[in-house]
Amino acid sequence: MDRASKMLLSGAAAEQLACDYLLNQGLMLLERNFRTRRGEIDLIMQDNKELVFVEVRFRKSVRFGSAEESITRHKCARLTAAALAYMQYRRIGEDRVVRFDAVAISPESSNQSGFKLNWIKHILA
């Protein structure tokens, strides 16, 4: 990735970067960008028997805080509500083991890609 393309990473490209990373970690993609009036889930994946709802947070700069700091209590509440809507829509029982993760993507000039990824498991724990 050249310097110009590093600077032009879009939200969709960041989401793809996170998805590719998680696929390389052995997760399986089930769905992306599930939207409901309750909220949106960026990636829905499976990690062995766990259903994983993934929030992708991307920052082009850290001027207004890190990608990790942008995971607020309000955002977590909307993610939970959207996950419940997804489970109802797909008729997934409440006994299914679920997990909420985040992938935070922030600029890092020392990294060849220009960005660092931080996979945070169990963000609601």
Secondary structure, 3 states (H helix, E strand, C coil): CCHHHHHCCCHHHHHHHHHHHHHHCCCEEEEEEEEECCEEEEEEEEECCEEEEEEEEECCCCCCCCCHHHCCHHHHHHHHHHHHHHHHHCCCCCCCCEEEEEEEEEECCCCCCCEEEEEECCCCC
